[in-house]
Amino acid sequence: MQFSPCKGGDFCSQEGTHCSGCGRSHEEIAKTRDLVFAVTRFAIEMGYENVEDFTAFVGDKAAKNVRKQQQMSQPGGIGIPIGK
C-alpha cells in the first residue's frame, strides 16, 4: 500500500469510509492526526526551538525502524523467516 498525503481544502470529504481527496480511510487519517499531535505535544513540552531538526530526526528514525521490521518479516532464502 502506498501512503497518500492529504490534499486538503475542497478535496477532503467526511462522507463514507474513505476521503475522496487522498483515498485514505477516515480511521487512518484520525490515527495519523493523533500521531502528529503527539509529536507536536512532545516537542512543545521539551521546549525544542529547532523543531525542524527534531521532526526530521523522528521521521528518519521511524523510516529506518519500519524498513528493519519489513526486512525481518520477509522469508529467508531457504524458507525460514529472518528474525523469528
C-alpha positions in Angstrom: 0.0 0.0 0.0 1.3 3.5 -0.8 0.8 6.4 1.6 -1.1 9.3 0.0 -0.8 12.6 1.8 -3.7 14.9 2.4 -4.6 17.2 -0.4 -6.6 19.5 1.9 -9.3 22.1 1.2 -12.0 21.2 -1.2 -10.5 17.7 -1.9 -11.3 16.3 1.5 -14.5 14.6 2.3 -16.1 13.3 5.6 -18.7 11.1 3.9 -18.3 7.3 3.6 -15.3 5.3 4.9 -12.6 7.0 2.8 -11.6 10.6 1.9 -12.3 11.3 -1.7 -9.2 13.5 -1.9 -6.4 11.2 -0.7 -8.2 7.9 -0.7 -7.2 7.1 2.9 -9.7 5.7 5.4 -11.1 8.2 7.9 -9.7 5.9 10.6 -6.2 6.1 9.1 -6.5 9.9 8.9 -7.6 10.1 12.5 -4.7 7.9 13.7 -2.2 9.9 11.7 -3.6 13.1 13.1 -3.2 11.7 16.7 0.4 10.7 15.9 1.2 14.2 14.6 -0.4 15.8 17.6 1.6 13.5 20.0 4.9 14.5 18.3 3.8 18.1 18.4 2.9 18.0 22.1 6.2 16.3 22.9 8.3 18.9 21.1 6.4 21.7 22.9 6.8 20.0 26.3 10.6 19.7 25.7 10.8 23.3 24.5 12.6 22.5 21.3 13.5 25.6 19.3 14.8 23.5 16.4 11.6 21.7 15.6 12.6 21.0 12.0 15.7 19.1 13.3 13.6 17.2 15.8 10.8 16.2 13.4 13.4 15.2 10.7 15.1 13.0 13.2 11.9 11.4 14.3 10.8 10.8 10.7 14.2 9.3 9.7 14.3 7.0 12.8 10.7 5.9 12.1 11.5 5.1 8.5 14.6 3.1 9.4 12.7 1.1 12.0 9.9 0.4 9.5 12.4 -0.8 6.9 14.1 -3.0 9.5 10.8 -4.5 10.6 9.8 -5.1 7.0 13.1 -6.9 6.3 12.7 -9.0 9.4 9.2 -10.1 8.3 10.3 -11.3 4.9 11.1 -15.0 4.5 14.7 -16.0 4.3 16.4 -17.7 1.3 15.6 -21.2 2.4 12.0 -20.6 3.6 13.0 -19.7 7.2 11.7 -16.2 8.2 14.5 -13.9 9.2 14.5 -12.6 12.8 11.9 -15.1 14.0 
